[in-house]
């Protein structure tokens, strides 16, 4: 196990270092196999310093789960926010970001798989999951509403909610598939499958989600 290089850090930086070390150890040993001692060694600190930031291993694992979920959600939202162009381009960028690296990544899937069994058993895990799900879905609902208005439709809140739930399910399934067997697909194949599927769900012609600002 490699040890992280020591450097003087702020309280926030040190906490982030500990979360990063926790994720490294969980990726290597699993949630149950990762120990506080291993995490301390990876972070290059003492167990006593860890207790200054986290009262227990459970708190460290919860923080690591929040970091993993927030990272994936933020990557997709940032892709949409930074996209230049119209609502079509922003929605397209959001969908593509969810199904291409770094979001589709075997390590991220491994971490998610280790965490997900705790969601129904641990109320804190359940709250983290719900929080990130709602942030993701609200962002998707907004993108959908803007896009449909741009297409000349007047979507109801109920329609945007239903469509966002369905599209989220589609993305989740393709994300798992792509992360488990990335070598079976080219770099953009799953994103293209998602775009064509969303077009069908929204009653758009094929190519309706093409980026009109490329080229």
Backbone as a printed PyTorch tensor [residue, N CA C, xyz], in Angstrom:
tensor([[[  0.8510,  -1.1950,   0.0000],
         [  0.0000,   0.0000,   0.0000],
         [  0.8820,   1.2380,   0.0000]],

        [[  0.6810,   2.1360,  -0.9300],
         [  1.4890,   3.3450,  -0.9980],
         [  0.9880,   4.3700,   0.0090]],

        [[  1.9040,   5.1890,   0.4850],
         [  1.5860,   6.2370,   1.4530],
         [  1.5460,   7.5810,   0.7340]],

        [[  0.5330,   8.3930,   1.0300],
         [  0.4520,   9.7040,   0.4190],
         [  1.5610,  10.6020,   0.9630]],

        [[  2.1080,  11.4520,   0.1060],
         [  3.1840,  12.3430,   0.5140],
         [  2.6710,  13.3250,   1.5690]],

        [[  3.5190,  13.5640,   2.5910],
         [  3.1150,  14.4870,   3.6530],
         [  3.2260,  15.9380,   3.1780]],

        [[  2.2700,  16.7390,   3.5150],
         [  2.3840,  18.1720,   3.2930],
         [  1.5020,  18.8800,   4.3110]],

        [[  1.9060,  20.0960,   4.6730],
         [  1.0820,  20.8630,   5.5980],
         [ -0.2020,  21.2680,   4.8820]],

        [[ -1.3040,  21.0320,   5.5420],
         [ -2.5780,  21.2780,   4.8650],
         [ -3.5470,  21.9610,   5.8160]],

        [[ -4.5110,  22.6350,   5.2250],
         [ -5.5730,  23.2410,   6.0210],
         [ -6.5020,  22.1430,   6.5290]],

        [[ -7.4050,  22.5420,   7.4330],
         [ -8.3750,  21.5760,   7.9680],
         [ -9.1960,  20.9540,   6.8370]],

        [[ -9.6390,  21.7900,   5.9030],
         [-10.4460,  21.2850,   4.7910],
         [ -9.6430,  20.3420,   3.9130]],

        [[ -8.3990,  20.7160,   3.6060],
         [ -7.5440,  19.8650,   2.7770],
         [ -7.2540,  18.5390,   3.4620]],

        [[ -6.9760,  18.5880,   4.7520],
         [ -6.6850,  17.3470,   5.4780],
         [ -7.8910,  16.4230,   5.4790]],

        [[ -9.0830,  16.9830,   5.6750],
         [-10.2870,  16.1520,   5.6470],
         [-10.4800,  15.5210,   4.2700]],

        [[-10.2440,  16.3020,   3.2150],
         [-10.3670,  15.7670,   1.8610],
         [ -9.3280,  14.6820,   1.6000]],

        [[ -8.1190,  14.8710,   2.1350],
         [ -7.0830,  13.8360,   1.9990],
         [ -7.5360,  12.5320,   2.6500]],

        [[ -8.1770,  12.6360,   3.8010],
         [ -8.6460,  11.4420,   4.5020],
         [ -9.7760,  10.7610,   3.7330]],

        [[-10.6490,  11.5540,   3.1390],
         [-11.7210,  10.9740,   2.3240],
         [-11.1320,  10.2840,   1.1040]],

        [[-10.1440,  10.9190,   0.4650],
         [ -9.4870,  10.3050,  -0.6880],
         [ -8.8040,   8.9980,  -0.3060]],

        [[ -8.1550,   8.9800,   0.8510],
         [ -7.4980,   7.7540,   1.3200],
         [ -8.5330,   6.6760,   1.6290]],

        [[ -9.6660,   7.0840,   2.1770],
         [-10.7470,   6.1310,   2.4500],
         [-11.2470,   5.5020,   1.1530]],

        [[-11.4240,   6.3150,   0.1320],
         [-11.8630,   5.7940,  -1.1680],
         [-10.8290,   4.8500,  -1.7660]],

        [[ -9.5520,   5.2060,  -1.6540],
         [ -8.4870,   4.3290,  -2.1600],
         [ -8.5480,   2.9630,  -1.4860]],

        [[ -8.7010,   2.9640,  -0.1610],
         [ -8.7040,   1.7030,   0.5860],
         [ -9.9630,   0.8890,   0.3090]],

        [[-11.1100,   1.5650,   0.1650],
         [-12.3380,   0.8510,  -0.1580],
         [-12.2400,   0.2340,  -1.5480]],

        [[-11.6600,   0.9700,  -2.4930],
         [-11.4800,   0.4280,  -3.8430],
         [-10.5880,  -0.8000,  -3.8360]],

        [[ -9.6180,  -0.8230,  -2.9390],
         [ -8.6630,  -1.9360,  -2.8880],
         [ -9.1470,  -3.1000,  -2.0340]],

        [[ -9.7790,  -2.7930,  -0.8940],
         [-10.1160,  -3.8400,   0.0670],
         [-11.6220,  -4.0350,   0.2840]],

        [[-12.4570,  -3.1560,  -0.2610],
         [-13.8870,  -3.2240,  -0.0060],
         [-14.2440,  -2.4490,   1.2500]],

        [[-15.5360,  -2.1880,   1.4260],
         [-15.9920,  -1.4110,   2.5790],
         [-15.6520,  -2.1170,   3.8780]],

        [[-15.8970,  -3.4120,   3.9580],
         [-15.6350,  -4.1440,   5.1820],
         [-14.1430,  -4.3610,   5.4040]],

        [[-13.4050,  -4.5560,   4.3180],
         [-11.9790,  -4.8510,   4.4390],
         [-11.1170,  -3.6510,   4.7670]],

        [[-11.5580,  -2.4620,   4.3980],
         [-10.7780,  -1.2520,   4.6700],
         [-10.8190,  -0.9330,   6.1610]],

        [[ -9.6670,  -0.7360,   6.7680],
         [ -9.5900,  -0.4400,   8.1980],
         [ -9.1010,   0.9820,   8.4210]],

        [[ -9.3480,   1.4820,   9.6270],
         [ -8.8850,   2.8230,   9.9770],
         [ -7.3650,   2.8830,   9.9000]],

        [[ -6.6960,   1.8230,  10.3180],
         [ -5.2320,   1.8000,  10.2510],
         [ -4.7450,   1.8940,   8.8100]],

        [[ -5.3860,   1.1580,   7.9160],
         [ -5.0040,   1.2200,   6.5010],
         [ -5.2250,   2.6200,   5.9400]],

        [[ -6.3430,   3.2100,   6.3050],
         [ -6.6550,   4.5550,   5.8220],
         [ -5.6300,   5.5600,   6.3460]],

        [[ -5.2680,   5.4400,   7.6390],
         [ -4.2680,   6.3320,   8.2230],
         [ -2.9300,   6.1810,   7.5140]],

        [[ -2.5310,   4.9380,   7.2310],
         [ -1.2730,   4.7020,   6.5230],
         [ -1.3040,   5.3100,   5.1330]],

        [[ -2.4110,   5.1040,   4.4290],
         [ -2.5300,   5.6500,   3.0760],
         [ -2.4660,   7.1720,   3.0930]],

        [[ -3.0830,   7.7870,   4.1120],
         [ -3.1110,   9.2420,   4.2040],
         [ -1.8340,   9.8080,   4.8060]],

        [[ -1.0120,   8.9350,   5.4030],
         [  0.2320,   9.4020,   6.0250],
         [  0.0000,  10.1540,   7.3190]],

        [[ -1.0280,   9.7070,   8.0860],
         [ -1.3400,  10.3540,   9.3620],
         [ -1.4970,   9.2860,  10.4350]],

        [[ -1.7170,   9.7250,  11.6540],
         [ -1.9510,   8.8040,  12.7570],
         [ -3.4510,   8.5730,  12.9360]],

        [[ -3.7660,   7.4710,  13.6230],
         [ -5.1600,   7.1970,  13.9350],
         [ -5.7700,   8.2960,  14.7830]],

        [[ -4.9590,   8.8820,  15.6470],
         [ -5.4520,   9.9620,  16.4880],
         [ -5.8900,  11.1730,  15.6860]],

        [[ -5.1490,  11.4730,  14.6280],
         [ -5.5400,  12.6110,  13.7890],
         [ -6.8520,  12.3150,  13.0640]],

        [[ -7.0310,  11.0740,  12.6360],
         [ -8.2930,  10.7100,  11.9840],
         [ -9.4670,  10.9830,  12.9130]],

        [[ -9.3060,  10.6390,  14.1970],
         [-10.3970,  10.8350,  15.1500],
         [-10.7120,  12.3130,  15.3840]],

        [[ -9.7860,  13.1820,  15.0090],
         [-10.0550,  14.6200,  15.0950],
         [-11.0990,  15.0300,  14.0610]],

        [[-11.1630,  14.3030,  12.9500],
         [-12.0730,  14.6450,  11.8550],
         [-13.3000,  13.7350,  11.7900]],

        [[-13.1460,  12.4950,  12.1760],
         [-14.2320,  11.5160,  12.0740],
         [-14.3220,  10.7200,  13.3720]],

        [[-15.5370,  10.6300,  13.9040],
         [-15.7160,   9.9170,  15.1680],
         [-15.6080,   8.4130,  15.0120]],

        [[-15.8010,   7.9100,  13.7910],
         [-15.8030,   6.4690,  13.5670],
         [-15.5120,   6.1570,  12.1110]],

        [[-15.2260,   4.8860,  11.8480],
         [-15.0530,   4.4550,  10.4650],
         [-16.3500,   4.6640,   9.6910]],

        [[-17.4910,   4.4360,  10.3260],
         [-18.7710,   4.6320,   9.6390],
         [-18.8830,   6.0480,   9.0810]],

        [[-18.4710,   7.0460,   9.8660],
         [-18.5340,   8.4240,   9.3850],
         [-17.6190,   8.6360,   8.1860]],

        [[-16.4610,   7.9920,   8.1910],
         [-15.5230,   8.1160,   7.0680],
         [-16.1100,   7.4960,   5.8070]],

        [[-16.7420,   6.3450,   5.9520],
         [-17.3380,   5.6690,   4.8080],
         [-18.5170,   6.4810,   4.2760]],

        [[-19.3090,   7.0460,   5.1670],
         [-20.4230,   7.8930,   4.7360],
         [-19.9190,   9.1040,   3.9490]],

        [[-18.8420,   9.7240,   4.4410],
         [-18.2620,  10.8680,   3.7400],
         [-17.7100,  10.4520,   2.3790]],

        [[-17.1360,   9.2580,   2.3190],
         [-16.6020,   8.7490,   1.0510],
         [-17.7260,   8.4900,   0.0540]],

        [[-18.8500,   7.9790,   0.5360],
         [-20.0080,   7.7530,  -0.3450],
         [-20.5380,   9.0760,  -0.8780]],

        [[-20.6440,  10.0770,   0.0160],
         [-21.1230,  11.3970,  -0.4220],
         [-20.1770,  11.9680,  -1.4780]],

        [[-18.8870,  11.8250,  -1.2870],
         [-17.8990,  12.3300,  -2.2460],
         [-18.0610,  11.6510,  -3.6070]],

        [[-18.2740,  10.3360,  -3.5980],
         [-18.4380,   9.5900,  -4.8470],
         [-19.6830,  10.0350,  -5.5980]],

        [[-20.8010,  10.1230,  -4.8960],
         [-22.0600,  10.4930,  -5.5430],
         [-22.0360,  11.9430,  -6.0270]],

        [[-21.5110,  12.8330,  -5.1900],
         [-21.4550,  14.2380,  -5.5820],
         [-20.5310,  14.4390,  -6.7770]],

        [[-19.4480,  13.6670,  -6.8240],
         [-18.5170,  13.7960,  -7.9370],
         [-19.1650,  13.4470,  -9.2630]],

        [[-19.9330,  12.3520,  -9.2920],
         [-20.6010,  11.9610, -10.5380],
         [-21.6800,  12.9660, -10.9320]],

        [[-22.4680,  13.4020,  -9.9670],
         [-23.5320,  14.3600, -10.2560],
         [-22.9490,  15.6860, -10.7390]],

        [[-21.8970,  16.1510, -10.0700],
         [-21.2750,  17.4260, -10.4290],
         [-20.6770,  17.3760, -11.8340]],

        [[-20.0850,  16.2390, -12.1990],
         [-19.4730,  16.1260, -13.5280],
         [-20.5120,  16.3420, -14.6220]],

        [[-21.7000,  15.7700, -14.4570],
         [-22.7550,  15.9220, -15.4660],
         [-23.3190,  17.3330, -15.4870]],

        [[-23.5500,  17.8990, -14.3080],
         [-24.1030,  19.2540, -14.2400],
         [-23.1000,  20.2650, -14.7880]],

        [[-21.8220,  20.0860, -14.4470],
         [-20.7890,  20.9950, -14.9560],
         [-20.6870,  20.9260, -16.4770]],

        [[-20.8380,  19.7140, -17.0250],
         [-20.7840,  19.5690, -18.4840],
         [-21.9050,  20.3510, -19.1470]],

        [[-23.1060,  20.2990, -18.5560],
         [-24.2320,  21.0510, -19.1090],
         [-24.0300,  22.5500, -18.9520]],

        [[-23.5330,  22.9640, -17.7820],
         [-23.3470,  24.3890, -17.5140],
         [-22.2790,  25.0080, -18.4130]],

        [[-21.2570,  24.2120, -18.7440],
         [-20.1540,  24.7480, -19.5360],
         [-20.3820,  24.6160, -21.0470]],

        [[-21.4510,  23.9140, -21.4250],
         [-21.7300,  23.7360, -22.8510],
         [-22.1350,  25.0650, -23.4750]],

        [[-21.5460,  25.3470, -24.6090],
         [-21.8980,  26.5740, -25.3210],
         [-23.0480,  26.2840, -26.2770]],

        [[-24.0560,  27.1180, -26.2360],
         [-25.1360,  26.9120, -27.1800],
         [-26.4950,  26.9090, -26.5290]],

        [[-27.4200,  26.2430, -27.1820],
         [-28.8220,  26.2840, -26.7940],
         [-29.1570,  25.1820, -25.7930]],

        [[-30.4540,  25.0910, -25.4510],
         [-30.9090,  24.0900, -24.4830],
         [-30.6690,  22.6740, -24.9980]],

        [[-30.7720,  22.4780, -26.3040],
         [-30.4950,  21.1780, -26.9100],
         [-29.0530,  20.7420, -26.5960]],

        [[-28.1200,  21.6520, -26.7570],
         [-26.7140,  21.3410, -26.5180],
         [-26.4570,  21.0410, -25.0540]],

        [[-27.0930,  21.7920, -24.1660],
         [-26.8970,  21.5650, -22.7270],
         [-27.4480,  20.2080, -22.3030]],

        [[-28.6540,  19.8620, -22.7890],
         [-29.2250,  18.5560, -22.4520],
         [-28.3620,  17.4300, -23.0120]],

        [[-27.9350,  17.5900, -24.2470],
         [-27.0830,  16.5810, -24.8760],
         [-25.7900,  16.4060, -24.0840]],

        [[-25.1720,  17.4990, -23.6780],
         [-23.9140,  17.4360, -22.9340],
         [-24.1020,  16.7290, -21.5980]],

        [[-25.2370,  16.9720, -20.9530],
         [-25.5460,  16.3230, -19.6750],
         [-25.6340,  14.8100, -19.8510]],

        [[-26.3590,  14.3690, -20.8620],
         [-26.5240,  12.9290, -21.1070],
         [-25.1870,  12.2890, -21.4580]],

        [[-24.4450,  12.9110, -22.3650],
         [-23.1540,  12.3480, -22.8010],
         [-22.1800,  12.2580, -21.6400]],

        [[-22.1340,  13.2690, -20.7760],
         [-21.1950,  13.2630, -19.6500],
         [-21.4300,  12.0860, -18.7140]],

        [[-22.6880,  11.6820, -18.5740],
         [-23.0110,  10.5610, -17.6880],
         [-22.5500,   9.2170, -18.2340]],

        [[-22.2410,   9.1580, -19.5190],
         [-21.9530,   7.8680, -20.1490],
         [-20.6010,   7.8420, -20.8530]],

        [[-19.7220,   8.7230, -20.4430],
         [-18.3590,   8.7410, -20.9450],
         [-17.4150,   8.9890, -19.7680]],

        [[-16.1280,   8.6360, -19.9220],
         [-15.1620,   8.8910, -18.8430],
         [-15.1310,  10.3860, -18.5020]],

        [[-14.8860,  10.7630, -17.2340],
         [-14.5180,   9.8960, -16.1220],
         [-15.6860,   9.3120, -15.3290]],

        [[-16.9450,   9.6250, -15.7240],
         [-18.0820,   9.0850, -14.9640],
         [-18.2000,   7.5830, -15.1670]],

        [[-18.0560,   7.1090, -16.4090],
         [-18.0150,   5.6650, -16.6460],
         [-16.5940,   5.2000, -16.3940]],

        [[-16.4090,   4.5750, -15.2550],
         [-15.0640,   4.2030, -14.8120],
         [-15.1870,   2.9740, -13.9210]],

        [[-14.4040,   1.9070, -14.1660],
         [-14.5250,   0.6870, -13.3600],
         [-14.3180,   0.9250, -11.8670]],

        [[-13.4060,   1.8310, -11.5140],
         [-13.1590,   2.1000, -10.0910],
         [-14.3880,   2.7460,  -9.4540]],

        [[-14.9960,   3.7070, -10.1410],
         [-16.1900,   4.3480,  -9.6020],
         [-17.3230,   3.3510,  -9.4290]],

        [[-17.4900,   2.4640, -10.4170],
         [-18.5250,   1.4390, -10.2970],
         [-18.2510,   0.5310,  -9.1060]],

        [[-16.9810,   0.1520,  -8.9160],
         [-16.6170,  -0.7110,  -7.7960],
         [-16.9480,  -0.0450,  -6.4660]],

        [[-16.6360,   1.2330,  -6.3570],
         [-16.9600,   1.9700,  -5.1340],
         [-18.4720,   2.0310,  -4.9310]],

        [[-19.1940,   2.3770,  -5.9840],
         [-20.6580,   2.4680,  -5.8950],
         [-21.2630,   1.1330,  -5.4730]],

        [[-20.7730,   0.0540,  -6.0570],
         [-21.3030,  -1.2790,  -5.7220],
         [-21.0490,  -1.6200,  -4.2620]],

        [[-19.8950,  -1.2080,  -3.7530],
         [-19.6020,  -1.4590,  -2.3420],
         [-20.4880,  -0.6580,  -1.4120]],

        [[-20.8380,   0.5360,  -1.8280],
         [-21.6470,   1.4190,  -0.9820],
         [-23.1340,   1.1020,  -1.0320]],

        [[-23.6500,   0.6880,  -2.1870],
         [-25.0840,   0.7150,  -2.4340],
         [-25.8750,  -0.1840,  -1.4880]],

        [[-25.2500,  -1.2680,  -1.0220],
         [-25.9470,  -2.1550,  -0.0970],
         [-26.2680,  -1.5110,   1.2370]],

        [[-25.6040,  -0.3850,   1.5400],
         [-25.8370,   0.2880,   2.8170],
         [-27.0120,   1.2590,   2.7610]],

        [[-27.4810,   1.5730,   1.5580],
         [-28.4870,   2.6340,   1.4160],
         [-29.7690,   2.2950,   2.1640]],

        [[-30.2070,   1.0570,   2.0970],
         [-31.4570,   0.6700,   2.7590],
         [-31.2450,   0.2940,   4.2270]],

        [[-29.9800,   0.1440,   4.6310],
         [-29.6940,  -0.2930,   6.0010],
         [-29.2520,   0.8480,   6.9040]],

        [[-28.6360,   1.8710,   6.3320],
         [-28.0690,   2.9700,   7.0970],
         [-28.8070,   4.2610,   6.7290]],

        [[-29.5050,   4.8820,   7.6860],
         [-30.2720,   6.0900,   7.3770],
         [-29.4180,   7.2170,   6.7890]],

        [[-28.1680,   7.3190,   7.2100],
         [-27.2970,   8.3650,   6.6730],
         [-27.0070,   8.0990,   5.2080]],

        [[-26.7010,   6.8510,   4.8730],
         [-26.4970,   6.4890,   3.4740],
         [-27.7640,   6.7670,   2.6690]],

        [[-28.9120,   6.4320,   3.2330],
         [-30.1700,   6.6690,   2.5470],
         [-30.3880,   8.1450,   2.2720]],

        [[-30.0420,   8.9940,   3.2410],
         [-30.2140,  10.4390,   3.0660],
         [-29.2600,  10.9720,   2.0030]],

        [[-28.0220,  10.4720,   1.9840],
         [-27.0490,  10.9050,   0.9780],
         [-27.5350,  10.5110,  -0.4120]],

        [[-28.0210,   9.2850,  -0.5330],
         [-28.5220,   8.8060,  -1.8210],
         [-29.6910,   9.6680,  -2.3020]],

        [[-30.6370,   9.9280,  -1.4170],
         [-31.8100,  10.7220,  -1.7800],
         [-31.4130,  12.1350,  -2.1730]],

        [[-30.5050,  12.7340,  -1.4120],
         [-30.0570,  14.1020,  -1.6900],
         [-29.4610,  14.2100,  -3.0950]],

        [[-28.5750,  13.2850,  -3.4410],
         [-27.9190,  13.3480,  -4.7430],
         [-28.8630,  12.9810,  -5.8760]],

        [[-29.7590,  12.0430,  -5.6140],
         [-30.7450,  11.6810,  -6.6300],
         [-31.6160,  12.8790,  -6.9790]],

        [[-32.0540,  13.6080,  -5.9500],
         [-32.9330,  14.7550,  -6.1830],
         [-32.1960,  15.8940,  -6.8890]],

        [[-30.9270,  16.1160,  -6.5270],
         [-30.1370,  17.1480,  -7.2120],
         [-29.9940,  16.7960,  -8.6880]],

        [[-29.6640,  15.5210,  -8.9550],
         [-29.4960,  15.0570, -10.3360],
         [-30.8000,  15.1910, -11.1060]],

        [[-31.8880,  14.7220, -10.5070],
         [-33.1630,  14.7300, -11.2240],
         [-33.6880,  16.1410, -11.4330]],

        [[-33.4870,  17.0110, -10.4650],
         [-33.9350,  18.3930, -10.6340],
         [-33.1730,  19.0690, -11.7740]],

        [[-31.8580,  18.8050, -11.8500],
         [-31.0690,  19.3660, -12.9520],
         [-31.5800,  18.8490, -14.2900]],

        [[-31.8970,  17.5590, -14.3360],
         [-32.3930,  16.9640, -15.5700],
         [-33.7730,  17.5090, -15.9310]],

        [[-34.6430,  17.6750, -14.9430],
         [-35.9720,  18.2440, -15.2030],
         [-35.8660,  19.6460, -15.7930]],

        [[-34.9700,  20.4590, -15.2600],
         [-34.7850,  21.8180, -15.7590],
         [-34.2810,  21.8110, -17.1940]],

        [[-33.3080,  20.9490, -17.4710],
         [-32.7740,  20.8420, -18.8300],
         [-33.8530,  20.3810, -19.8050]],

        [[-34.6590,  19.4170, -19.3800],
         [-35.7500,  18.9330, -20.2270],
         [-36.7690,  20.0240, -20.5120]],

        [[-37.1740,  20.7460, -19.4660],
         [-38.1690,  21.8050, -19.6360],
         [-37.6630,  22.8640, -20.6030]],

        [[-36.4030,  23.2710, -20.4370],
         [-35.8280,  24.2850, -21.3290],
         [-35.7710,  23.7830, -22.7750]],

        [[-35.3900,  22.5260, -22.9320],
         [-35.2730,  21.9650, -24.2750],
         [-36.6360,  21.8600, -24.9510]],

        [[-37.6290,  21.3440, -24.2450],
         [-38.9550,  21.1700, -24.8380],
         [-39.5830,  22.5280, -25.1850]],

        [[-39.3460,  23.5250, -24.3330],
         [-39.8350,  24.8700, -24.6600],
         [-39.1540,  25.3910, -25.9130]],

        [[-37.8780,  25.1210, -26.0380],
         [-37.1340,  25.5290, -27.2170],
         [-37.6710,  24.8530, -28.4780]],

        [[-38.2330,  23.6460, -28.3060],
         [-38.8060,  22.9080, -29.4320],
         [-40.2460,  23.3300, -29.7290]],

        [[-40.7580,  24.2910, -28.9630],
         [-42.1100,  24.7810, -29.1940],
         [-43.1810,  24.0480, -28.4280]],

        [[-42.7760,  23.2100, -27.4710],
         [-43.7390,  22.4950, -26.6460],
         [-43.8520,  23.1920, -25.2980]],

        [[-44.9620,  22.9850, -24.6270],
         [-45.1690,  23.5560, -23.2970],
         [-45.3290,  22.3900, -22.3190]],

        [[-44.2260,  21.8790, -21.7920],
         [-44.3060,  20.6990, -20.9340],
         [-44.8580,  21.0470, -19.5510]],

        [[-45.6450,  20.1460, -19.0150],
         [-46.1110,  20.3160, -17.6460],
         [-45.0260,  19.8370, -16.6910]],

        [[-45.1400,  20.2500, -15.4250],
         [-44.1910,  19.7840, -14.4140],
         [-44.2730,  18.2670, -14.2830]],

        [[-45.4880,  17.7150, -14.4050],
         [-45.6590,  16.2620, -14.2920],
         [-44.9600,  15.5330, -15.4370]],

        [[-45.0300,  16.0970, -16.6550],
         [-44.3550,  15.4600, -17.7900],
         [-42.8460,  15.4830, -17.6140]],

        [[-42.3050,  16.6280, -17.1880],
         [-40.8590,  16.7200, -16.9790],
         [-40.3950,  15.7720, -15.8770]],

        [[-41.2070,  15.6420, -14.8250],
         [-40.8710,  14.7250, -13.7410],
         [-40.8320,  13.2930, -14.2540]],

        [[-41.8930,  12.8780, -14.9590],
         [-41.9720,  11.5000, -15.4540],
         [-40.8450,  11.1950, -16.4330]],

        [[-40.5660,  12.1260, -17.3330],
         [-39.5140,  11.9000, -18.3180],
         [-38.1410,  11.8570, -17.6500]],

        [[-37.9190,  12.6980, -16.6580],
         [-36.6190,  12.7040, -15.9920],
         [-36.3860,  11.4140, -15.2080]],

        [[-37.4490,  10.8740, -14.6070],
         [-37.3350,   9.5980, -13.9040],
         [-36.9610,   8.4960, -14.8900]],

        [[-37.6300,   8.4840, -16.0440],
         [-37.3580,   7.4540, -17.0480],
         [-35.9520,   7.5980, -17.6310]],

        [[-35.5360,   8.8220, -17.9260],
         [-34.2070,   9.0400, -18.5000],
         [-33.1190,   8.7050, -17.4870]],

        [[-33.3600,   9.0350, -16.2280],
         [-32.4040,   8.6640, -15.1830],
         [-32.2290,   7.1560, -15.1210]],

        [[-33.3350,   6.4180, -15.2200],
         [-33.2480,   4.9560, -15.2200],
         [-32.4680,   4.4320, -16.4140]],

        [[-32.6900,   5.0230, -17.5760],
         [-31.9550,   4.6520, -18.7770],
         [-30.4590,   4.8900, -18.5940]],

        [[-30.1070,   6.0750, -18.0980],
         [-28.7020,   6.4250, -17.8880],
         [-28.0550,   5.4740, -16.8840]],

        [[-28.7600,   5.1900, -15.7850],
         [-28.2120,   4.2820, -14.7640],
         [-27.8650,   2.9200, -15.3610]],

        [[-28.7950,   2.3640, -16.1420],
         [-28.5570,   1.0470, -16.7280],
         [-27.3860,   1.0380, -17.6810]],

        [[-27.2990,   2.0420, -18.5450],
         [-26.1970,   2.1130, -19.4940],
         [-24.8760,   2.4090, -18.7840]],

        [[-24.9370,   3.1880, -17.7200],
         [-23.7260,   3.4840, -16.9390],
         [-23.1320,   2.2070, -16.3390]],

        [[-23.9870,   1.3770, -15.7620],
         [-23.5090,   0.1170, -15.2000],
         [-22.9220,  -0.7610, -16.2940]],

        [[-23.6240,  -0.8590, -17.4160],
         [-23.1580,  -1.6790, -18.5310],
         [-21.8060,  -1.1910, -19.0420]],

        [[-21.6880,   0.1260, -19.2320],
         [-20.4520,   0.6750, -19.7580],
         [-19.2960,   0.5830, -18.7930]],

        [[-19.5740,   0.7070, -17.4960],
         [-18.5100,   0.6280, -16.4990],
         [-18.0360,  -0.8060, -16.2880]],

        [[-18.9550,  -1.7590, -16.4340],
         [-18.5910,  -3.1690, -16.2530],
         [-17.8310,  -3.7290, -17.4460]],

        [[-18.1820,  -3.2800, -18.6280],
         [-17.6070,  -3.8690, -19.8460],
         [-17.2340,  -2.7890, -20.8400]],

        [[-16.3780,  -1.8710, -20.4010],
         [-16.0110,  -0.7380, -21.2480],
         [-15.3450,  -1.1780, -22.5410]],

        [[-14.6480,  -2.3160, -22.5100],
         [-13.9180,  -2.7730, -23.6960],
         [-14.8460,  -3.2860, -24.7980]],

        [[-16.1320,  -3.4370, -24.4900],
         [-17.0820,  -3.9370, -25.4800],
         [-17.7230,  -2.8150, -26.3010]],

        [[-17.4530,  -1.5610, -25.9230],
         [-18.0830,  -0.4320, -26.5920],
         [-17.0230,   0.5930, -26.9690]],

        [[-17.2640,   1.3040, -28.0830],
         [-16.3280,   2.3790, -28.3840],
         [-16.6450,   3.5730, -27.4930]],

        [[-15.8380,   4.6090, -27.5780],
         [-15.8660,   5.6850, -26.5960],
         [-17.2030,   6.4020, -26.4980]],

        [[-17.9370,   6.5080, -27.5950],
         [-19.1870,   7.2790, -27.5800],
         [-20.4320,   6.4280, -27.8330]],

        [[-20.2680,   5.1170, -27.9560],
         [-21.3880,   4.2630, -28.3690],
         [-22.5670,   4.3240, -27.4010]],

        [[-22.2930,   4.1750, -26.1110],
         [-23.3930,   4.1630, -25.1490],
         [-24.0670,   5.5250, -25.0470]],

        [[-23.2850,   6.5850, -25.1710],
         [-23.8810,   7.9190, -25.1650],
         [-24.8100,   8.0960, -26.3560]],

        [[-24.4010,   7.5740, -27.5220],
         [-25.2610,   7.6640, -28.7030],
         [-26.5260,   6.8350, -28.5300]],

        [[-26.4030,   5.6620, -27.9300],
         [-27.5870,   4.8420, -27.6420],
         [-28.5390,   5.6180, -26.7370]],

        [[-27.9930,   6.2710, -25.7190],
         [-28.8310,   7.0450, -24.7990],
         [-29.5250,   8.1870, -25.5230]],

        [[-28.7950,   8.9070, -26.3550],
         [-29.3960,  10.0350, -27.0790],
         [-30.5320,   9.5790, -27.9930]],

        [[-30.3200,   8.4840, -28.7290],
         [-31.3710,   7.9770, -29.6100],
         [-32.5760,   7.4990, -28.7880]],

        [[-32.3140,   6.8920, -27.6400],
         [-33.4090,   6.4130, -26.7920],
         [-34.2040,   7.5770, -26.2210]],

        [[-33.5150,   8.6290, -25.7920],
         [-34.2010,   9.8090, -25.2540],
         [-35.0200,  10.4920, -26.3450]],

        [[-34.4850,  10.5450, -27.5580],
         [-35.2570,  11.0900, -28.6760],
         [-36.5740,  10.3450, -28.8430]],

        [[-36.5120,   9.0090, -28.7880],
         [-37.7290,   8.2040, -28.9320],
         [-38.6960,   8.4550, -27.7780]],

        [[-38.1650,   8.5560, -26.5660],
         [-39.0080,   8.7930, -25.3970],
         [-39.7180,  10.1420, -25.4780]],

        [[-39.0440,  11.1260, -26.0740],
         [-39.6130,  12.4690, -26.1720],
         [-40.4000,  12.6880, -27.4590]],

        [[-40.4660,  11.6470, -28.3050],
         [-41.1970,  11.7560, -29.5550],
         [-40.5130,  12.6350, -30.5790]],

        [[-39.1700,  12.6440, -30.5470],
         [-38.3970,  13.4600, -31.4820],
         [-37.9350,  12.6210, -32.6580]],

        [[-37.6640,  13.2410, -33.7900],
         [-37.0780,  12.4940, -34.9110],
         [-35.6520,  12.1010, -34.5740]],

        [[-35.1420,  11.0680, -35.2280],
         [-33.7570,  10.6550, -35.0370],
         [-32.8420,  11.8300, -35.3570]],

        [[-31.9140,  12.0950, -34.4830],
         [-31.0410,  13.2450, -34.6560],
         [-31.5710,  14.5020, -33.9870]],

        [[-32.6880,  14.3870, -33.3120],
         [-33.2780,  15.5470, -32.6710],
         [-32.4610,  16.1190, -31.5440]],

        [[-31.5270,  15.3230, -31.0220],
         [-30.6550,  15.8230, -29.9570],
         [-29.2250,  16.0450, -30.4580]],

        [[-29.0550,  16.1000, -31.7730],
         [-27.7280,  16.4160, -32.3020],
         [-27.3190,  17.8250, -31.8600]],

        [[-26.0310,  17.9980, -31.6680],
         [-25.5010,  19.3000, -31.2810],
         [-25.4880,  20.2130, -32.5010]],

        [[-26.3770,  21.1880, -32.5070],
         [-26.4730,  22.0810, -33.6700],
         [-25.3620,  23.1340, -33.6800]],

        [[-24.5580,  23.1770, -32.5870],
         [-23.5000,  24.1760, -32.5280],
         [-22.1160,  23.6200, -32.8220]],

        [[-22.0350,  22.3460, -33.2040],
         [-20.7140,  21.7490, -33.4890],
         [-20.2890,  22.1360, -34.8990]],

        [[-18.9950,  21.9500, -35.1290],
         [-18.4980,  22.1710, -36.4730],
         [-17.8310,  23.5030, -36.6500]]])
